[in-house]
């Protein structure tokens, strides 16, 4: 598993804190959400993957603007989401 850089670790820790606080609220678990905003190339994907692993998340939904996805090359063997072009 790739080691997170300090700014990525800080972001992942922030995500974990958000869910710790949310878990203590009265909101149903299915309403719990987080948003990570980082610069292009800063490691949002690594932060999301590590946060999901540490939270033992069963499902994770990642939404991104579709135009950004079309401009980026897909990793080898990568798949597009259902409904993608």
N, C-alpha and C positions, 0 to 999 in steps of 0.2 A: 504494500500500500504506500502510495506516494506521500511524503511528509508535506504538510501544509506550510506555506510561508507565514511569517508573523501576521501580516494583514489578513490572510485567509483564515488563520486560526482565530483571530479576533472576530471576524465575521461569523464563523461557525459557532463560536461561543455565544455571540449575540443571538443567533437563531435558537440555540438551546435555552438561553435565558427567557426568550419570548415564550417558548412552549412550556417552560416550567411555570411561568406566571399565568399563562392561559389555562394550564391544567388545574390551577387552584380556583379559577373563576367558575361561574355557574353556566358558562356557555357549553353546549354539547360538543363533544370531541370532533364531530364532523365539520364544525365551523372553524376550527383552528387553522390559521393561515399565517404565513410569513412572506415577506418580500425582501429580496436581497438586491440592492442596487450598487453595482460596482462598474468601474470603467471597462471598456473592451479589453480583453486579454488579461484581466486581473485575476481570473480563476473562479468565476461564478459557478461553473460546473463542478469543480472540485469541492467548493464550499457546500453546494447542494448535496453532492454524493456523500461527503463526510458527515454532514448534518443528519441526513436520512439514516445513515449507518448507525450513528451514535444514538439516534432516537428510536432505533429499531422500527422504523416506519414500514408499514405494510405496503402502502401505495404513495407515490409521489407524482404530482402533476406539475409539469413545468410548462409555462406559457411564455412564448417569445413572439415578437412581431414577425410575421411570415416573410416579409421582405428581407429581413436580416438573415433568415435561414436560407433563402434562395441564393444569396450572395456568397455564403460560406461553403467551402467544399466539405462534403461529408467524409467522415473517417472510413477507411476501408471496411467493408462488411456492414457499414452503418445502414440503418433502415429509416425510412421516413415515417412519420406518424400517420395513422389512418386518416384519410382525407387529404394528405399532403400531395403535392404535385411533383 
